[in-house]
């Protein structure tokens, strides 16, 4: 059975505790912005504010260019302030071998990447490493997962997890004895692919689903109410990515109707549309945590409110019934993103690790 879920944290059997609202950092990567620029000083300010408000868990990846270094700067600032303990914050990273190197991955390569993450983050042990494998047809996936166990035994990794695994390949991992505590997957009111089989399987095998994309790259916010499709121009890679999801689910008109429903519910609770959209996903059975972007200090209070928001059964059912009228992207989670030639895959960057 999955551990008892507190409203704001989860504690694993090994004593490791993390926030259920995780501060997502993909938006801080160098290649994310298509327009404008990032204020990294304000981002680190947001990190401090989030920690002080109890949201102490951060999500990054070795392929999010510059992000492990930014979090490492945050760690150094905490140490300089005094009284710092490793467990004051939790940093979840990912191990994502480049697609063009998958057939060459071995223990030495894997350890090199893990050591680099430790160095960037200024940590002695990685709290959680989420393993992603770009192409299931390339041999070596399972062997690489066992290499992560070897590094766990060396004390370099505390918890092992999966990232973007579908049900079939998550089962391969669990059947082989890989101790995955979680699997990160895309899940939102638009993209309900995890509901088909991944969520039920994960619950049955005590694996938490960590969900990203629950705000669809920021589309699920007040900003987009009344905006016409022809007036939209993408500002980030997230906008490009999640516009595809919207087009293959609710469509732009359905999206606008969903925003109005979310707004009605949000006004009842005096919270934002984003808070309601995230809490709906967080309340789904088997969901352990949701990643919420934290690229600046403006949305800190929004993120803090998510944990205390209580949606009524009627509100949850209204949202469920509304999106149930529409299709969701076909297949299992991340199947379209792995399919050669698909428009989902064509926007992916699969060789960013530069080991």
C-alpha positions in Angstrom: 0.0 0.0 0.0 1.2 3.5 -0.7 2.2 5.4 2.4 -0.4 7.6 4.1 -0.5 10.8 2.1 -0.5 14.0 4.2 -2.1 17.0 2.7 1.3 18.6 2.0 4.0 15.9 2.4 4.7 12.2 1.9 7.2 10.2 3.9 8.6 7.0 2.3 9.4 3.8 4.2 13.1 4.9 4.4 12.2 8.1 6.2 12.6 10.4 3.2 10.0 13.2 3.2 9.1 15.4 0.3 6.5 18.1 -0.5 3.5 17.1 -2.6 3.7 20.4 -4.4 7.2 20.3 -6.0 8.9 23.4 -7.3 9.5 22.6 -11.0 12.5 24.2 -12.6 12.4 23.3 -16.3 11.3 26.9 -17.1 14.7 28.1 -15.8 16.6 26.1 -18.5 18.6 28.1 -21.0 16.6 26.8 -24.0 13.1 27.3 -22.6 12.4 30.9 -23.4 11.6 31.9 -26.9 11.0 35.5 -26.0 12.3 37.7 -23.3 14.8 36.6 -20.7 15.0 35.1 -17.2 15.8 37.0 -14.0 17.9 34.3 -12.2 18.3 36.4 -9.1 14.5 36.6 -8.8 14.3 32.8 -9.3 16.7 32.2 -6.5 14.8 34.7 -4.3 11.7 32.6 -5.1 13.5 29.4 -4.0 14.2 31.0 -0.6 10.6 32.2 -0.3 9.2 28.8 -1.2 11.5 27.1 1.4 10.4 29.4 4.1 6.7 28.7 3.2 7.2 25.0 3.5 7.6 24.0 -0.2 11.0 22.5 0.2 11.2 20.1 -2.7 12.7 21.1 -6.1 12.7 19.2 -9.4 15.4 19.6 -12.0 17.3 17.5 -14.6 20.8 17.0 -15.9 19.5 18.1 -19.3 17.8 21.3 -18.1 20.7 23.5 -19.2 22.0 25.5 -16.2 19.3 24.5 -13.8 21.4 22.2 -11.5 23.9 25.0 -11.3 21.2 27.5 -10.2 20.0 25.1 -7.5 23.6 24.6 -6.5 23.8 28.4 -6.0 20.7 28.2 -3.8 22.4 25.4 -1.7 25.5 27.5 -1.3 23.5 30.5 -0.2 21.7 28.3 2.4 25.1 27.1 3.7 26.4 30.6 3.9 23.4 31.7 6.0 24.3 29.1 8.6 22.4 26.3 10.3 22.1 24.4 7.0 21.2 20.7 7.0 21.0 18.5 3.9 17.4 17.6 4.7 16.3 21.2 4.9 15.5 21.0 1.2 15.0 18.1 -1.2 16.3 18.2 -4.8 15.0 15.7 -7.3 17.0 15.4 -10.5 16.9 13.2 -13.6 19.3 10.9 -15.4 18.6 11.3 -19.1 21.3 9.7 -21.4 21.4 11.3 -24.8 19.5 9.5 -27.6 22.5 9.3 -29.8 24.6 7.7 -27.0 22.0 5.2 -25.7 23.8 2.2 -27.2 27.1 3.3 -25.5 25.7 3.9 -22.0 27.6 1.9 -19.3 28.3 2.2 -15.6 31.2 4.5 -16.1 29.1 6.9 -18.2 26.3 6.8 -15.8 28.5 7.4 -12.8 30.1 10.4 -14.6 26.7 12.0 -15.1 25.6 11.3 -11.5 28.9 12.7 -10.2 28.4 15.8 -12.3 25.0 16.4 -10.8 26.4 16.0 -7.3 29.1 18.6 -8.1 26.6 21.1 -9.7 24.2 20.8 -6.8 26.8 20.9 -4.1 25.3 17.7 -2.5 26.9 14.6 -1.1 24.0 12.4 -2.1 21.2 12.9 -4.7 17.9 12.7 -2.9 16.0 11.2 -5.9 17.2 10.3 -9.4 14.5 9.9 -12.1 15.6 7.7 -14.9 14.5 8.4 -18.5 15.3 6.3 -21.6 14.5 7.9 -24.9 14.0 4.8 -27.1 12.7 1.5 -25.8 14.0 -0.3 -28.9 17.7 0.5 -27.9 19.0 -2.2 -25.6 20.5 -1.3 -22.2 17.6 0.3 -20.4 17.3 -2.3 -17.7 21.1 -2.7 -17.3 21.4 1.0 -16.8 18.7 1.0 -14.1 20.8 -1.7 -12.3 23.8 0.6 -12.6 21.8 3.2 -10.7 21.3 0.7 -7.9 25.1 0.2 -7.8 25.5 3.9 -7.4 22.8 3.9 -4.7 24.8 1.2 -2.9 27.8 3.6 -3.1 25.8 6.2 -1.3 25.5 8.6 -4.2 21.7 8.2 -4.7 19.1 7.9 -2.0 16.0 7.1 -4.0 15.6 5.7 -7.6 12.6 6.7 -9.7 11.5 6.5 -13.3 10.5 9.4 -15.7 8.1 9.1 -18.6 7.8 5.4 -18.4 4.6 3.9 -19.8 2.8 1.0 -18.0 4.5 -1.8 -20.0 8.0 -0.6 -19.4 7.3 0.4 -15.8 6.2 -3.2 -15.3 9.5 -4.4 -16.8 11.3 -2.4 -14.2 9.2 -3.6 -11.3 9.3 -7.2 -12.4 13.1 -7.0 -12.5 13.3 -5.7 -9.0 14.2 -2.0 -9.7 13.1 -0.2 -6.5 11.3 2.7 -8.2 9.5 4.9 -5.7 7.9 7.1 -8.3 7.4 7.7 -12.0 7.2 11.2 -13.4 4.5 11.6 -16.0 2.5 14.3 -17.9 -1.0 14.7 -16.5 -3.5 17.5 -16.7 -7.1 18.3 -17.4 -6.1 18.2 -21.1 -3.8 15.2 -21.0 -5.4 12.3 -19.2 -3.4 9.5 -20.7 -2.2 8.3 -17.3 -5.8 7.4 -16.3 -5.9 4.6 -18.9 -3.6 2.2 -17.2 -0.6 3.9 -15.7 -2.3 5.3 -12.6 -4.1 2.0 -11.7 -0.9 0.0 -12.2 1.2 2.4 -10.2 -1.3 2.3 -7.3 -1.3 -1.5 -7.3 2.6 -1.6 -7.2 3.1 1.2 -4.6 4.7 3.7 -7.1 3.7 7.3 -6.8 3.0 9.3 -9.9 4.8 12.6 -9.9 2.9 14.8 -12.4 4.2 17.6 -14.6 2.4 19.7 -17.2 -0.6 20.1 -14.9 -0.8 23.7 -15.8 -0.1 23.0 -19.4 2.9 25.3 -19.5 0.9 28.1 -18.0 -2.2 27.9 -20.2 -4.4 27.0 -17.2 -4.4 30.5 -15.8 -6.5 33.7 -15.8 -4.2 35.3 -18.4 -5.7 33.3 -21.2 -9.4 33.9 -20.6 -11.0 35.4 -23.7 -7.8 35.2 -25.8 -8.5 34.1 -29.4 -6.4 31.4 -31.1 -5.3 33.7 -33.9 -3.9 36.2 -31.3 -1.7 33.6 -29.6 2.1 33.5 -30.1 4.2 31.1 -28.2 6.7 32.6 -25.7 8.3 29.5 -24.4 8.9 25.9 -25.4 6.1 24.9 -23.0 3.7 26.9 -25.1 4.7 25.0 -28.2 4.5 21.7 -26.4 1.2 22.2 -24.6 -0.6 23.9 -27.5 -0.4 20.5 -29.3 -2.0 18.8 -26.2 -4.8 21.4 -26.3 -5.4 20.9 -30.0 -5.6 17.1 -29.5 -8.0 17.3 -26.5 -10.4 20.1 -25.8 -9.4 22.4 -28.7 -9.2 26.1 -28.2 -12.9 26.7 -27.7 -13.1 23.9 -25.2 -10.1 25.3 -23.5 -11.8 28.7 -23.1 -14.9 27.0 -21.7 -12.7 25.1 -19.2 -11.1 28.3 -18.1 -14.5 29.8 -17.3 -15.4 26.7 -15.2 -12.1 26.8 -13.4 -12.6 30.6 -12.8 -16.1 29.9 -11.3 -14.6 27.4 -8.9 -11.6 29.4 -8.1 -13.6 32.5 -7.2 -15.6 30.4 -4.7 -12.4 29.6 -2.8 -10.7 32.9 -3.5 -7.8 31.3 -5.2 -6.5 31.3 -8.8 -7.4 29.1 -11.8 -4.0 27.6 -11.6 -4.5 26.5 -8.0 -7.7 24.7 -8.9 -6.2 23.0 -11.9 -3.3 21.7 -10.0 -5.3 20.6 -6.9 -7.7 18.6 -9.2 -4.7 16.5 -10.4 -3.1 16.3 -6.9 -6.4 14.8 -5.6 -6.4 12.0 -8.1 -5.8 8.5 -6.5 -2.2 7.5 -6.9 -0.8 11.0 -7.5 2.0 11.6 -5.1 3.1 15.1 -6.2 2.6 17.7 -8.8 5.4 19.9 -10.3 4.6 23.6 -10.4 6.9 26.0 -12.1 8.8 28.5 -10.0 10.7 30.7 -12.3 10.0 34.0 -10.4 8.7 35.2 -7.1 5.4 36.5 -8.3 3.6 33.1 -8.0 5.0 31.9 -4.7 1.8 32.6 -2.8 -0.3 30.9 -5.5 1.8 27.7 -5.2 1.6 27.8 -1.4 -2.2 27.9 -1.5 -2.5 24.6 -3.4 -1.8 22.4 -0.4 -4.5 23.9 1.7 -7.2 24.2 -1.0 -10.0 21.7 -0.5 -12.2 21.1 -3.6 -15.6 19.8 -2.9 -16.8 16.5 -4.3 -19.2 18.3 -6.5 -16.5 20.6 -7.9 -14.2 17.7 -8.7 -17.1 15.9 -10.4 -17.9 19.0 -12.5 -14.4 19.2 -13.8 -14.3 15.4 -14.4 -17.5 15.5 -16.3 -16.6 18.5 -18.3 -13.2 17.2 -19.6 -14.8 13.7 -20.1 -16.8 15.2 -23.0 -13.6 15.6 -25.0 -10.9 13.2 -26.2 -7.4 13.1 -24.7 -4.2 12.4 -26.7 -4.0 8.8 -27.9 -2.0 6.0 -26.4 0.0 5.7 -23.2 1.9 8.6 -21.6 4.8 9.7 -23.7 4.0 7.3 -26.5 3.4 10.0 -29.0 6.5 11.8 -27.8 8.5 8.7 -28.6 7.0 8.0 -32.0 9.4 8.8 -34.9 8.0 11.4 -37.2 5.2 12.6 -34.9 4.8 16.3 -34.3 5.1 15.6 -30.6 8.5 14.1 -31.1 9.6 16.6 -33.7 9.8 19.4 -31.1 11.8 17.3 -28.5 15.4 18.0 -27.8 17.0 14.6 -27.1 20.7 15.2 -27.0 21.2 17.9 -24.3 23.4 16.0 -21.8 26.8 16.7 -23.3 28.5 14.3 -21.0 
